Amino acid sequence: QRVVINISGLRFETCLRTLNRYPNTLLGSPMRRMEFWDESRDEFFFDRNRPSFDAILDFYQTGGKINRPLCVPLDVFYEELKFFDLGEEALSRLRRNEGYLDKAEETVLPNNVILRHLWLLFECPDSSIAARVVASLSVWFIVVSLAVLCLESIPSWKPKHVTKSSLEDLLKAFHEPFFLTESICIGWFLIEFLIRALSCPSKRKFFSQAMNIIDLLAILPYFIEILVIIVVDWLGMWSDKIEAVFRVARLVRVFRIFKLTRHSAAMKVLAKTLQSSLGELALLSFFLVLATLLFSTCVYLVEEGKEDSDFESIPSAFWWTIVTMVTVGYGDMIPKTPGGKVIGTVCTIAGVLALALPVPVIVANFTRFYHTQGNIEDL
């Protein structure tokens, strides 16, 4: 038996058994849909959004699949799903398709009252005024620690232990302003991390999240340096390997900049955009690797044998190929022969085309996440 559904003047026709597959929905329930029956026209009439109904009818026909039309805003489509009562599972599926966690997953809290308050205080800045203060303090400490990392590299301000000359210089670091400021910042980071780790609802999920791993990496270098200083003081020795440990520890400190992502909505949008565009970025990387190998080989073979050639080998030509494809062109390596210049021209054009291809997809993902970031909490 066929049935006609009129959506603001646009008529859809389907089988009644298709609607009856979901009896808990508005269209699937015989009694509920009769409220919208127009006996004079022998059809069901709904004064609702017409573009959205294509996807709603597709929900019945495909067995529960939800695909929002690109021309329909997320909040409008969400309201249409709620009106036709497609169920919480359909709403959750829509949120996941749009790149957001299910509300049930977002609101998981510890059972213990004290742990719940601590978790909300340090993890959810919008939960209370105190939580906003804690988040502001965290951002302030991150900025200060990054400022210390930059300022201590200035030659006139550089602490002696950074340049490494003797064991005494390392021990003097405990009394330097930069070290003391760093210690205060690390103390806050450590307290924040321990409280969040102890009060989190799921320890396994907590330690598997990338942001929490970054938080841990932001703390470890400080204690590694302290441990090395203690060991060096005890053994009374110094070596280049110990100096390498210090350099790696200072390098890892720069990961603290990613801690700002937790407190920045814009950074979260950027992270979600990159995550959604991994396929396009992987394809771009694959093409760049192939093109680098191809053009490096070609320019080396063409320029080989010339006395003033800048291309000593194929690997040495990788640098020239990459900076040419991304249209930087430092000029430190240039082809001298006509054939080499032709290869350089083709390399530049190929690079421009390769970099331009994934841009529309990335921009579309960014726009989608940017516009839904502000109102997704209201869904």
N, C-alpha and C positions, 0 to 999 in steps of 0.2 A: 504494500500500500504506500503510495506516494503522498508526501505532505509538502505544502508550500509555506515558506517562511518569508515574510515581508519585513525587511530592515530599512526603515525610513525611505520606502519607495523602491528599494532594490530587492527583487524577488529571488529567493534561493529555493531549489527543489531537491529533496532527498527522500530516502526511504524511511518509513516509520521505524522499522526494525533497527536502523542505524542509530537513531536517537535513543531507543529503548535499551541500548547496551549499557547506558549509564543512568539507571533509574533514580539516583540520588541528585542528579543535576536538574536545573530548571526545565530544559527541553526534554530530558529523559523521563520526567515524572508526568504521567498522564493528567493527574489532577492539577498540578501546578501550572502546566503550560496552557490548560484550558482557560485560565484567566486572561490570556492574550488572544483568544480565538475570535476572529471576525467572521461571523456567520454569513453576512451579506456578500463577502468576497471569497468565502470558503478558504481562509488562510489564517495563519498566525501573524499578528502585526506587533513589531517592537520598534519603538522610537529610540534607537540606539545607534552607535557609531558603525557605519557601514563597512569601512575597510577592515575593522577588527573581526567582523563576523566570518570572513574568509578563513581565518586561522581557527576560530571557534568551531566552525563546521568541520574543519580538517581534523580537529581534536576527536570528534566522533568517528570520522571515517578512517583514521589511521590508528585507532586504538590508544589514544591518549597522548599523542605527540603535541608539543606546544612550540610554535615558531612565530614570534612576533613579527608582523609586517614592518618593514623599514620605514614606511610612511606614517606609522602610528606611534606617537610618543609612549614611553614606557608607562607613565602614570595613567594614561587613558586606557591602554590595553589592560593594565592591571585591574582597573575598575570594571571593565567589561567582563573579565573572567570572574570577578566577584559577583557581578549582577547575574550572570548565567549560572552561577554556583557550580563551577567545575571542580571544586574541592581544594582542600589545602595542599594535597599532593601536586596538583597542577600549578598552584601558586608557587610552591617551593621549587618545582622544576623550572619555572620561568625565572625565578631569582638566580638559580644556578646557571641557567643559560646566559643570563645577563652578566655573569661574573661575580655574583655576590653569594655569600654563605647563607644558608637557611637560618631563619630567625631562631629556630630551636637550637641550632648549633652555636649561635652568637650569644645566647643568654644562659649558657651552662655556667652555673656558679657552684662554689664549694658548699657542702652541706653545713659545715661548722660556721656559726655566726661570726666569730672573730676572723676566721680565715676569709669569709665572704667579704667583710668590710675591708680587710687589707687588700684583697684582690681587686675590688672595685676602686680603692684609693689609688693604687699604683698602675692599674691596667686600663681603667675606663675614665678618662678625664671628664666626660660629660655627666658622670654619675652624681657629682656633688661639687660644691665650691672648694672644699678641701682637696679633692682630686685634681681640680684645675690648678690649684696652687702647687701641688706636687709635680704636675706635668710641667708647669712653668719653671720650677726649680731644676727639673731634669734638663730642660732645654738650655737653661742658663749654664749649668755645669758642663754640658756638652760643648757649648760655644767657648767657654773659658778654657777647657782642655785642648780644644783645637787651636785656640789663640796661643796657648803655651807652646804647642807643637811647632807652630810657625815662627813665633818670636825667638825661641831658643836657637833657631838656625841662623839668625843674624850674627855676623862675625863679632861685632862689638858686644853682643849680649850672650854669645854662645858660652854655656858652662864648660869648664875645663874637662869634665868627664866625658863630654860628647866627642871631643877631639882625641881623647885617650893618649896619655903619655906615661902615666904611672899609676900605681895602686893608690897612692895618697890622693891623687886627683879624683879617683872614683869615690873614695870615702868622704871627700869634702862635699860631694853632691848632696848628702843628707842635710846640709845647712844652707843650700842655695834656694832663693825665692821660687824659682821655677819648679824645683823638686817638691817644695812644700805645697805649692799651689796644686801641682799634679797629684800629690798625696791626698789632699782634701777632695778633689774631684773623684779620684779612684775610690775613696771611702764612700762617697755618695753612690757611685755606680755599684759598688759591692753590696751595700745595704739594699738598694733597690732591686738588684738581681736576686739576692737571697730571699727577700720577702716575697717577690713574685714567684720564685721557684717553690717556696714552702707553701704558699697559699693557692697555687694553681689547682684547678679541678682535676687535671690529668697530667701527671708528671711525664708520661711517655710523649704525649702530644706537645708539651711545653718544650722539651729538649730536642724535639725533631723540627721545630719551626726555625726558619732561617734567621729571623730577627733576633731570637733568643741566642742563637749561636753567635751572631755578630756581637751581641751584648757581652757574651763570654770572651770573645776574642779581643774586645776593647779593654777588658780588665787584666787578662793574663800577662801582657807584656810588662806591666809594672812589676808584678811579682817575680817574673823571670829575671828582670834586671836586679831586683833586690837579692834574689837567690844567688845570682852570679857574683854579685859584689861580696856576699858573705863567703861564698866558696873561694873566691880569689883572695880575700883577706885571710882566710884560714890556711890556704895552701901557700900564700905568698908568691904567687906566680901570675904571669900574664902571657897571652899568646894571641896570634892572629885569629884563631878559632873563637876565642872568647870575644874578641872585637866583632867578629861576624855575628855572634849571637846578639850583641847589642844592636847592631844595624838591623837585623831582622825584627827584633822586638820593637824598635822605633818605627819600622816600616808598617807593622801590624797596627800600630796606634792610629793610623789614618782611617782605619775601619770605623772609628767612632763617628765619622760623618754620616754613616748610614743609620745611626741611632736616631737621627732627626726624622727619619721616615716615619717612625712611630707617632710623631707629634705633628706631622704635616699632611694635610689632606691632598695637597698637590703632588707630593712625593708618592703617596699611595696610588693616585691616579696614574702617575708615570710608571710605577712598578706593575700595575695591572695591565697597562697598555703593552709593556714589553713582554709580559707573560703571555698575553693573548696573541702577540705577534711573533712568537718563537719560531713558528713554521716558516714565515716569510724571512726572518732574519737568518735562519739556518740555510735556506735556499740561497740567499744573498752571499753568505759566507762561503758556501760551496762553489758558487760561481766565481767569486773573487780568488779562491785558491786555484781553481783551474785556469783562470785568466792570468794569474800571476806566473804560474809555471809556464804557460804557453808563450806569453809575451817576453818573459825573461829569457827563455830559450832562444826565441827568434832574434831578439836584439843582441844577445851575446854572439850568436853565430854570424850575424851580419857585421858586427863591429870587431869580431875577432881578427887578430893580425895587424890591426892599426896601432902604430907606436903610441899615439896619444889617447888610446881608448880608455874610457873610465870603467869598462866592464871586464873585470879580470876573470870572472867565472859566472856561472848561472846563479848560484846563491847570492853573489854580490849584486846581481841585477834585480833581485827581489825588491830591494828598497826602492830602486828607480821605478819599477812597475807599479808598486803600491801607491807611491806619492803621485804618480802620473794618473792612475785610475781615479783617485779621489780629488784630482784637479788641484793639488797643492803645488807641486813642481818647485822644489827648493832650488834646483839648478846646480846642485853639487855634482850630479852625474847627468851628462847629456850625450845623446848620440851625435856622432860627427858625420856619418855617411848619409847620403840621400835615402838609402834603404832603411837605415835606423830611424830617420826622421819620419818616414812613412809609417813604420811600426809604432812610433810614439804617437802619431796622430790617431791611428786606429785604436791604440790603447786608451787614449783619452776619451774618444767617443764611446767605446765599449764601457768604460768606467762610469760615464755620465748616465748612460742608459741603464746600467745595472743598478746604480744607486737610486734612480728615479722610479724603477718598477715597484718596489715594495712600499713606497711612500704613501700612496692613496689608502692602502690597507691599514697602515699604522696610524694615519691621520683619522680614518674612520673609527678605529678602535679607541683612540684617544678622545675623540668627540663623544662617542657613546658613553665612555666611563665618566667623562667630565660633566656631561649633562645629567647623568643619573646619580652622581655622587651626592648632590645636595638633597634630593628628594627620596632616595632609596630607603632612608630610615622611616619615612612615612608610609611605606607600602605595607 
